[in-house]
Amino acid sequence: MRVLKLKEVLHRTSLGRTSLYMLIKNASFPKPIPLGLRAVGWLESEVETWIQSKIAIRDQSIN
């Protein structure tokens, strides 16, 4: 199990910081895990699942 920091999550999802936190607020993206006083991270598996769900939605709309 790997924990991704914000910079890596933004890179993998191609989202901006504001968009990412808006999706989290709307429960449309996995919540971060507190790592310290001012640090958070996301489980790599949850981020990958979110990306795969977006691909599945895209593929359903094509058919």
C-alpha positions, 0 to 999 in steps of 0.5 A: 500500500502506497500513499501519494502526496498532493503533487503526485495526485495532481499529476496522475489525475491532471486536476488542479488543486482547487478542482481536487478539493472541490471534488473531495468536498462533494464526495466525488474523490477519495478523502485524504489521510492526515499524515501530520500537522500539515501533511495529507496523502491519498491511498494510491489504490483509491486514486487509481480506482477513481481514475478507472471509474472515469475511464469506465464512464467514458467507455459506457457513453461511447457505446 
